[in-house]
């Protein structure tokens, strides 16, 4: 059973990689398809297929050993792709590289251990993405929160950067996707916080730290020595009009 899981995982990964590789060579239709695949929601579907389908299938068929086997198949295919991609672009592989510089600065094993440590956060970002797709949308209907075009946030595009190959490319694409997911989640959370809880924190250091992601904290949230009447007044001022976005959102400044 484990060998079947491993082979099936490898075949699935290779098929998806080949499709994404050769789509741009199919003319205008292929280029349009690959362009669609680099953005949500099609990007979500691709990630679901190459990451979650093997994990879920392996777990259902073989438990934890099945999951680890599917993970091993994914890692083998990824590392094989890295090797072949660098082999196909020898000049870029020998040119300045992110991995080479950081490995020289911090040591090979420290750099790679730190890099793979970041991979452990992958499920966390999938949870955030799940919330963006399934939890935030009801708020659009229930309390008229602003809708967002996910394809403007959850995308990958660093594959277009010249000279980025193999190892550097695969990890930069991971960060590319991850930062988009985080940024969209932060934007949605700004709406939630300013709508339901426009009150500053008693902890001054927390206020200082959080004002970067929540600009309303300093500009419109009620100070700690305020009253609930002040809170209600802020809500009246900010939400009696047509907008439900966070208070400092650019759309509020257009009028």
N, C-alpha and C positions, 0 to 999 in steps of 0.2 A: 504493500500500500504506500509506504513512504517513497519508494522509488517512482511510483506512478505520480504522486504529488509533485515530486521534484521535476520529473520530465514534463509534466503538464504545465507547471509554472514556467519553466524555461521556454517551452514552445510558445506559450501565450505572450511572454515578454518579447521574444524575438519577432513574432508576427506583428505586434503593435509597433515595434521599432522599425521594422521594414516598411510598414504602411506609412508611417510618418516620414521616413527617409525618402520614399519614392513618390509620394503624393505631389510634391512640387514639380515633378518631371512629367506630370500628366496634363500640362498646358494650363489654360486659364482656370478650368474647373478644379484641377488639383491644387493650384495656388490659392484659390478661394477657400477650398476646404482646409488647407493647412493654416490659413490665416484665421479661420473660424476656430480651429482646434487649439490655438494658443490663448484663447480667451474663454472665460466662463460664459455659458454653462458647459460647452463642449470640453473644455479643459477639465472640468470636474468629472465628466464621464470618463475621460481617458485615465485620469488618476484613480478613479474608482476601479477601472478594469485592471490596471497594471499593479495596483497596490492592495486594494481591499479584497478584490475577488480571490487572488491566491491566498491571502491570509484567512479569509472566511472559509474558503473551500478546504484548505489544508487543516484548519481547526476542526471543521465538521467531520472530515474523513479520518483524521488521525490525532485529534486532541492537540495537546501542547507540542508533541513531537511533530505532528503534521504542520503546525504553524511554523515551527523552527525550520522544518524542511522547506516549506514554501519560501521563507525568508532567505534561506541559503541559496535557493534557485534564483531569487531576485538579485542577490548580491553577486552571484557568479555572472549572470548576464550583464549586470551593470559594469562590473570590472572588466569583462570581456569587451564591452562596447567602448569603454575608456581606452583600453589598449589598442583596439582597432582604429578608433577615431584619431588617436595620436599618431598611429602608424600611417594613416592616410594623409596626415598633414604634418610631415616631418619638419618643414621650415618653422611652422608655428610652434611645434613641440620643442624646438631648440631655442626659440626666441624667449624673451622675458616672460616668466610665468609667476602667477600668484603662489602656487604651491611650492615652487622652487625657492622663492624669496623667503616665505614664511618658515619653510623647513630649515633653511640656512640660519635664520634668525633665532628660532626657538628650539631647534633640534627636530629631526625627522619624526621620532616617535611621539614627542610631545604635541607637535603640530597635528599629526594624524589622529592621535587620541582625542585631542580637543575637538577636531572636526567631526569625528564620529559621535562624540558626546552630544553635539548639537542635533544629530539625527534622532536622538531619543525624544526630541520635542515634536516630531512629526505627528504623532496621534493627537497631541494637544491642539495643533493648528487645524487638524481635521474636525475636532470638536467645535472650535470657533467657526469653522466654515459651515458646519451643520447648523449652528445657531443662526448664522447669517441667512441661510437658505430656508430654514423651517420655523425659527422662533421669531425673528424680527418681522417678517411679512404680515403676520396677524395684527401687529401693532399699527401697520399702515391702514388697515381697515377699521380697527377698533378705536384708535385715538388720532387718526389722520397723520401719523408720522410720515416724513418724506420718504419717497421710494428712491432706490438707487439702481443705476445700471451697473450690475456686478461686473460686466465685461470691461468697464473702465477702471476697475480696481484689481480684479483677480485675473492676471495675465502673465505670460512669460514672453520676453523679447530679447533677452541677452544673447540668444543664439545668433542674433544679427551682428553682434560686436565682433569686428575683425580680429583674428588672432586668438580668440578664446576657444580652446579646444580641450577635448578629453576630460581629464579630472577637473580642471578649472571650470569647464563649461557645465558639467553636470551639477556641481555644487553651486555655481552661480545661478543656475535655473531654479534650484531648490530655494535659494534666498530670494530670488525674483518672485516666486509664487508666495513664499512665506510673508514677505513684507506687504504684498498686496492684500493678503488675507487679514493680516494684523491691522493695516490702515483702515480697511473697510469696517472691521469690527470696532475699532476705536471711534470712527465717525458715528456709527450707530449708537455706541455707548454714550457719546456726548449728548445725543438727543435724549436718551433715557435719563441721564443724571440731571440735566437742566430742566427736564419736564417734571420729574417726580421729586427730586431732592435738591433744589437750588439753595442749599445752606452750606456755608464754608465749614471746614473741619476745625476742631479745637486745637489739633496738633499743627503748630505753625510749620514744622518741617514737612509734614505731609502736604500742606497747602503749597509750599514752595516746590515740592517734587511733582505734584499733580497738575500744576497750572500749565505745564507744557502740553499735556494731552487734553486738558480740560480748561481752555482759555476763559470760559465763563466764570470760573472760580473767582478770579480777581475782579472781573468787570461787572458782574451782575448778580452773583450769588449773595445771599443775605449774610452779613457778618455774624460772628458767634454771639455778639451781644444784642442781636436783633430779636424780633418777636415773630410769632406766627402770623400776626397781621402784616408784617413786612413781607413774609413769604407769600402770603396771598396776594399782596399788591404786586410783587414781581410776576407772579403767574398771570395776573390780570393784564399787566403791561405787555408781557411777552406773547400771550396766547389769545388775546381777544381779537387779534387780526388774522390774516390768512395763513400765517406761518406756524409750523410745528417743529421746525428745526432748532438746533441749539442756538442760543441767543446771539452768538457772534458769527453765525453762518453768513457767508457772502451774499446769499440771496436776500437777506434782510436789509442789506445796504444798497440794493439796486433801486429801491423806490426813492 
